[in-house]
Amino acid sequence: MSSVRIAILDNHDQVQAFLDNIAPGALHYYDDELHQYLKGSTYTYSFVCSAVHEDSQYIIEGNKISFIKEQRGYYLNIMHVEKDEHEISAKCYGLVFELLNEETGAYAAASAMTFAQYLSVFDPEGTVVLNVNEVSDRAITNEWTGTETVLARLYSLANVFEAEIEFIAELNDDYSLKRITANVYREHSDEYQGMGQNRTNFTLRYGKEIAGIRKTSDVTNLYTAIRPTGTDGMQITSLDKIEYDDKGNIEYKSPSGDNCIRAVQARDRYPSNLAKKEDGYIVRLWNYDTDNINMLYGQALSQLKKMCEPEISYEISGTIDVNIGDTVRIVDEEYIPPLYLSARVTEQVLSFTDSARNKTVFDNAMELQSEIEQVLTSRVEEMIQSNLGYNAYINSSNGLAFKNGIGDTTLTASVTKGVKDVTSDMQIVWTKDGVYQGSGQSIAVNAATIDGTAVYGIQAANKSGDMVAAVQATIVNVLDGEKGDTGETNTEEILELTYPVNSVILMSPGVNPNDTYGQAYGQVWESLGPMSNSDVIMWMRIS
């Protein structure tokens, strides 16, 4: 376990003592949990310590604690304390009282304002310093009614700008607070990461980095239609929109005259009224500050896509090297079928003294099983094809055996790579008894030119000129001899196929090339097993 030294500060930000599990005689702590959340990157910290140690006098409500973990500062207020004659348990909230407790009232912007301008209104004392601002190009007119804390108002402001806000405490060398900065990111989507990093190249596997996955599904906040309203009551009734899924089925629709966007497939899965299927939508009223009708439609559709599916979260036990907002891949093969996920860290619990308390909660999860399987299948097939090599064949239009020099045939070459015909990509050269005869896919043979036997062969080269396959066929021309006692004439057709070592061929189940090529030509073939999604068997010549 990593040991973190925690400063205890009074209400004037002066260090009074330390919680330290390494220093002899220091006030030790245990049963601690640092609980971090995606929303505003806020955090709480709870711990237990001895009540009889002299430094425990500083664990009182209103004092502060601060520490540095992985080069990041944490600054918290001691908000709740429980004490008996043996132990003190404390709970601390991140950030400062000005954000946690101070309230701000109703506010209506007279004209469109930027995020920075709103921040100066809601935090006139400059408690928060704006750092990264990915929505600096936007200006919005908005109104807030009622009273809420400054922190809650800043979260609401971020929602208005479709952004995520991250607060970071910067500490001085003496553990006192230097300042609080705010980073504002575009809201997490398929296009933007938001807080954290896109770490989909980092895969967590069950039984290794993680101890187990618990999945939670919830349809409490599910909606299957959205009725958007823009500036001055603008609605989308003049639009006629249909969105299709990847199979060509209607997924979302908003016909002309309709002021809603409707998630057709989600409605069928989660109808609000089984008796009236056509009207069985669960409608969400939604406002957005824009006078562009296409912008209103696009933003509303984006919101509906988030709301028309169950909220799914995954809780993972164990210590994981990820941060709030990070997006990672998760594989759990203990599920049947295996569970493949892309998910975002929305909540994390870390203990400096007991790793069994560690856990990470992922949200915005997408099950990727079909996508992963398709990718893996494609890669396997590519590997099979790359290892199969090339095979060449000679086909005859009229057999390979003739009598008394009568007849002719056309020999045609074909080349395959695995099960794919690649003849058109090859340069084919023909030989007769080793002598060049010409090039092209076919060649004509007249029986009269065959003196007993002739071996026709092809050599197939790719576009780079490298020979990749060769095969031979023996043609027989049988002449009548003197009639024997039986008065019979024996005509024999011979076809000799030659495959180089490491050639791979495909055979039907139950057919063994060792029984054919092996016995005839002394070749040894080894089975590579069936092809994926097929009962065809792959064989490789090994000698």
N, C-alpha and C positions, 0 to 999 in steps of 0.2 A: 504493500500500500504506500502511496505517496503521502508524505507528511507535510501539512500546510501550517505555517505559523500565522496565527490570527491576532491582529492588534485589537485591543479594547480601548476605545476613545471616549472621552467624556462629551458632554453636550456642547463644548467649545472646540471640539475636534483635536484635543490634546491626548496623546497616548498615555494611558495609565498603567497598562499591564499587557501581557500576552498570554494567549492560549497556545501551548506548545507541548507536544507529546514527546519531544526529543530532549529538550533542555532539562537537566536535573533540577528538581524542586519547583519547576514551573507548574502552573495550573493546567492540568490535562483535561481533555474533552473526549467524549465517546458518544455512541448512538446518534451520530450526526448525519444530516442529509442536506445537500445543496440541490434545491428543486428549481430547475430552469424551465422557462416557457417561451414558445415562439412569439407570442403576443408581446411586442415591445421588448423582447429579450429580457423580460423581467425575471426576477429570481427571489427565492426565499431560502433561509438557512436556519436549521434547527439543530440544537446540540444539548448534551447533558454534561455537567461538570460537578466537581465536589463543592459542597456548601461550606466545608470547614477550612478550605484553603483561604489564606488572607486576601488573595487577589479576587476571590469570588464577590467581594463587596462592590466591584465595578460592574457586575452583571445585573444591571437594573434597567428598567424601561426608560427610554429617552437617550441612553448612551448609544454608541455606535460600535460596530466591528468592521474591520476591513482586512483584506488579504489579497495576495496575488497568486493566481493559478494559471499555469501555462501562459505566462507573460500578459495576462489580462487581469485588470483590477476589478475588485468587487467591494462595494461600499453599501453597508446595510444599517438600518435602524433597529435597535432592540425594541420590539413592540409588545411582547407578551412574556412574562416571567412567572414560573411556578417554583416554589421553594419549600423544602422541608428541612429537618435537621441533618439530612445526609447529602441531598442532591439539589441541584438547581437545573431546571430545564428552561430553555429560552427559545423563542422564535423571533426571527429577524426578517425584515422586508427590505428589498433592494431599493436604491435611489434615496431621495431626500424628502423631508416632510413637506417642503413647498409643493412637490408634485403629488405626494401621497394624500395629504390632508387638505391643502388649500383648494378652495372652490372658485369656479368662474361661472358667471351668469349667462343669460340669454344673449345671443349676438346675431345680427343680420347684416351681412355685407351689402354695402350700397352699390358695389360694382364688383366685377370679377377680380379676385385677388390670388396671389401666388401662395404657395405653402409657407414660404419665409415670412410673408406679410401677415398671414394668419397666426403664425407662431409668435410674432412680436406682440400681437393683440392678447393672446391667451397666456403668454409668459412675459409680461412687460419687464420683469426684473432681470431677464436674461439668465435664468437658472440653467437653461439648456442652450448649448452652442450648436448651431446647425453645421454639420460637416458634409458628408456625401448627400447630394440631393438629385435623385434621378428623375424627379418630376418638376424640375425647375422651369420647363418649357410650358407648363400648364397654368392657367388662371381660371378660377371657378367662383361663381356666385353661390353662396350657401347661407342657410339660416339655422341657428341652434336655438331651441327653446328650453326652458328649465335650467336647473343648476346642477353641476357635476364637478368632480375634482378636476384639477388641471391635467392630471395623467389620463383620466377617462376622456377628456376633451381632445387631447392630442391623439389618442387612439381613434376617436371619431373623425378627426381631421384626416388622419391617414386613410381611413375608409373612404372618405369623400374623394380623395385624390387617387383611389385604387392603388394604395401604396402600403408598404410595411415599414414600420419605424423601429429602429434599434437604438437603445440607450447604452452608452458605454461610460463607465466611471474611470476617470484618469486620476491616479493617486500621486501624491508627492513622495519623496524619498522617506519621509517620516510617517507614511501611511495615512496622512490626512488627505482630504479630498481636494484635488486641484480644480477639476471641472467635470461637468457631465456633457458629453457630446451626443448628438443624434444623427444617425445615418438613415436616410429615407430612400428606400428602394421601390422600384416598380413591383407591383403585386405579383406573387408567384403564378406562373402560367406556363403553357407549352413554349412560350417565346422568351419569358424572363424567369430568372432563378429566384429573385427576391433575396432575402437574407440567406446566408450560408453559401455553400458551394455545390455545384452539380458534380457529384462523385459517383456517377453510375458505372464508372470503371472499377469501383470498389465494391466487391460482392461479399456479403455476409452469409456464411453457411451454417446451418444448424449443426450443433455439436462441436463447433470450432470457436468462432468469435461469439456465438450466441448459445444460450442454454435452452431456449424454447420460445415459441411464438404463441401469443393468445390473441385471437381475432375477435373484434367487437363490431357488430353491425347495428345501425340505428336508423329508423325512418321517421323519427319524431319531427324533423324539420324538412321533410320531403315535399316538393311541389312538382306538379307535372305541367304547369302552364305559368306564364308570366305576363302581366299586363303593364307594360312600361309607359311612363308619362315623362315627356321632356319639358323644356322651357315653355312657359305660357300655355300649359295643358296639351302640348303637341302629343299626338298618338300615331300609331303605325298603320292605321286603317287603309291608307292609300297604297300600301305595299302589297305585293303578291309574292310570297317567298315559300320555297320548299327546300329542305336540306335532306340529302340522302346519306345513308350509311355506306360502308364499303361493299355491301352486297347489293346495292341498288334499291334498297327499301326506304320508304319515307321515315325519317327519324324526327324531324321538326317541320312544322308548317305554320304559316300565317297567311291565310288567303285574304284577298282583297275584301275590305269591309270588316275584317276581324281585328279587334284591338289587342289580341293576345298572340303570343307565340306558344304553340302547343307541342309538347314532347309526346308524340303519338305512341311510340313503343313503351315509354315509361308509363303512360296512362293505362295501357293494356296490362302491364305488370302490377300496377298499383292503382286500380280504379277507385274513385271516391264514391261511386254509386253504381252497383252492379245492375240495377234495374234499368238504368239509362246510360248505356255504354257510350253513346255519342257525346253525352254531357259529363262524362265521368272524370273531369279534370280537377285537380287541386290547384287553385289559382293563387299566385303571389302578386300583390300590388307593389310596384317598384318605380321609384322616381330617379331621374338622372338629368343633370344640368347640361343640356345641349339643345341647340336649335337645328341640328342636322339629323334628319329622320333616319338616314342610313347608319349614322353613328349610334343613334338610339337603339336601332334594331340590333346592331352588332354587339353592343354592350349588354343588352338584355339577353341575347342568345347565349353569350358567355356566362351570364349569371344563371340562366336556366340549366345549362349543362352541369353546373356544380350542384344544383338543387334537386335535379330529377333522379338522382341515384342515392342509394343509402349511404349514410356517413359511415365509413369503415376506418377503423384504427387497429394498429397492431402494437402490442406491448411485448418488448423483448427483454428478457432477463440477462444480466451479464454486463461486463465492462466492454464498451465499444469506443473505438477512436473516431468519434464523430462529434459534430457541434450542432447547436440549434440551427435549424433551417437547411442543413445539408440534405441532399437527395442521394439515396444509395439504392443498390439492388440487394434483394434478400432472396435466398434460396433455402427452402425447408423441404427436404426429401422425405421427412417423416410423415408428411401428409400424403394421402393417396387420392388423386394423383399428386405429384410434387407441386409445391406452391412456389411460384416465381413472382416476385413483387418489385415494383419501383415505388419507393415511399420516401416521405420527408420527415425529418426529425422535428416534432412539434413540442415535445416535453422530455425532460431528462432528469433523472435522479442520480446523484453521485454522492458517495460517502467516502470521506478521507480515512475512516477507521474501520469500515466493514464493507468489503466488496459485495457481500451477499445482498446488500440493500440496493445495489446499482440496477437501474433499469432505464430503458429508452422507449418512448412512445412515438410511433410513426403514424402520420396521417397523410391525407392526399394520396392514398395508396392506390396503385393500379396493378391488378393481377396481370402478369405478362406471360402466363403459361403458353398460350397459343402462339404468341410471337416468338418466344424463346424456342419452342419446339420446332417451329417453322425454320428458324435460323439454323438450329442444330441439324435438322434434317437436311437442309440445303448444303451445309458444310460437309456432312457425312457423304452425301451423294457426290459432292465435288471431289472429296478425297478418294472415293471409290473409282470415280471416272479417271482421276489422275493416275491411279495405280493400275488400272486395267490394261493400259497399253493399247496397241493397235493390232488388229487381226485382218488378214487378207484372205480372200476366197476367189476361186475360179469356177464359174458356172458354165456349163455346156448346153447349147440349144438342141443337140442331137446325140448326146451320149459321148463316150470316150473310146468305144470299140467299133472297128469297121472290119469288113470282110472283102478281101480281094480288091482293095483300093477303090471301092465304090462308096460314095457318099461324102458329105462335108458337114461341118459344124461351125458355129460361132462361139468363141470363148469370150466371156465377159468377166472383167475383174470387179470386185467390190471390196471396200475397206471399211471396217467399223472400229470405233473407239468405245469400248463397253457395248452398249446397245444402240449407239447412235451411228448412223451411216454417214461417213465422212469422205466417201469416194470423190465427190465433186471438189474437195479441197486437196486432192492428191495429184501428183505427177506420176503416171504409170508407164513403165517400160516393159516390153515383152521380149522374151528370149526363147529360142528353140535349141535344145541341147547346148545351152550356154552362149549361143550366137544371137546377137541383137536382131530383132525382127521388126521393131517399130514401137510407137507410143500411142497412147489412147486407152480408152476403157475397154474396147473390144478388138478382137482380131479374128479373121476368117481362116479356117483350116480345111484343106482338101485331103481326103484319105489317100489319094494317089501320091501325095508328096511324103507319105509316111512309109519308111522302110523298116517294117517290123514294129518298132516302138520309137516314140519321140517324146522328150520331156519338155513341156512348155512351162515357162515360169514367168512370174511378174515380180517386179520390184517397185514398191510404192514409196515415194518421197514426199515430204511435206513442202510447204511453200518456201522454206528456207533451204531446200535441197538435201535435207537429211533423210536417209532411208529409214523408214519406221516399220515396214512389214514386207514380207516376201512369202510366196507360196508357189508350189509346183503341181502340175497335173501330167500324168503319163497317158498318152494316147497310143492305142494298139491297133495295128492293121494286120489281121490274120489272113494268111493265104492258104487256100485249099491244098493239101498234100495228097499223097496216094491214099486210097481208101483202105482202111485196116479191116480186120476181121469183123469188127462191130459195125463198120460202115458209118460211124458217127464223126461229126466235125465239132470240135470244142471251141467255142468263142468265149473269151474271158474279158471282162471290163475291169480295169485297174485304175484306181484314183489314189494318188499318194499326196498327202498333205504334210507339209513340213512347218513346224512352229519353233521359233528360236526359244532357248531357255529364258525363263521369266515371262513368257507369253501367258496371257490370261484369256480363257474362253468361257462362254456361258453354256451350260448344259441343262436339259430338263431333269427333274428329279428322277433318280433311279438309273440315270445313264452315267457310266464311269469311263472317262477317256483312257484309263489304264487298260481297259478291256479291248480298246480299239487301237488307238495310236501306240499305246504301250506295247501290246503284243506284236503289232506289225512293224514298228520302227524302233523299238527299244527305248521309248520315252517313259519318264516317270512324272506323274501328275499328282498334285496335292490339292485337296478341297479347301477353299477359303470360306465356305459357308454360303448361305443364301444371300441374295441381294436384299436391300431394305425394301419392305413392302412388296415382296415378290417371293415365289417359291423356286425361281431360277437359281441354280447353283453355280458359283464361280470356282473355276479350277485354274491353277497355275502350274506350268511346266517347271520342275526343279532340276531335271537332268535329262 
